Amino acid sequence: MRDKDGGLIESLRELGKLALMNGKLEASVEECKAAIRYDDADFEAHLNLGIAYLNLKKYDQAEPELVTA
C-alpha cells in the first residue's frame, strides 16, 4: 500500500536503510530524519536513525530514537 504522499515516506525510509547497510551513516541520518519529518510515527525510520547514531557513537542522540521505535 502506498502512503498518501505517493510513496515518498517509504522511499525516504528505504534510502535511509540502504545507506545504513552500506556504511553511509551521515546519509542514513539525513534520509531517516526526512522520513520522520513527514511521519513522526514511522518506527522503522526511528529505528534506523537510532542505529546510525549508535554507529556514529552519538549515543545521546541514539537513545531517544531507539526508545521511540
Secondary structure, DSSP 8 states (H G I E B T S, - for coil): ---TTSSHHHHHHHHHHHHHHTT-HHHHHHHHHHHHHH-TT-HHHHHHHHHHHHHTT-HHHHHHHHHH-
